[in-house]
Amino acid sequence: MNAMTFVQELEELVNTEVAVIMNDGQAYRGILSKFDEEVVVLERVYETSNDEIDWVESGGKKGTPANIKGYIPWRRVTLPKLIARTEMILRVWPWVIKKEDPAGPKAKK
């Protein structure tokens, strides 16, 4: 298995919505428009802080990771783009939200 670099992974995410977590606790969500080894550029940006996430238990077996959910208060940034230095980035996640079935996850057969 060949290890991919940060830049190679980002190539697959261009023009999609991503969440970028910074090493100072800030988080940004936006469309990844371009990047290189030094910077990542997001457009149509929202921001939040790690301190603002509201962690709650949501039923099911107590204390399990699947039972704990975080609600994030995203704020729209009015500037046209965010340019973040890659050395400040901890994580990049594709922003994919799946609606949950109110009955809970289905058991695998």
Secondary structure, DSSP 8 states (H G I E B T S, - for coil): -----HHHHHHTTTTSEEEEEETTSEEEEEEEEEE-SSEEEEEEEEEEEGGG-EEEE-SSSTT-GGGEEEE---EE--SSEEEEEGGGEEEEEE-------TT------
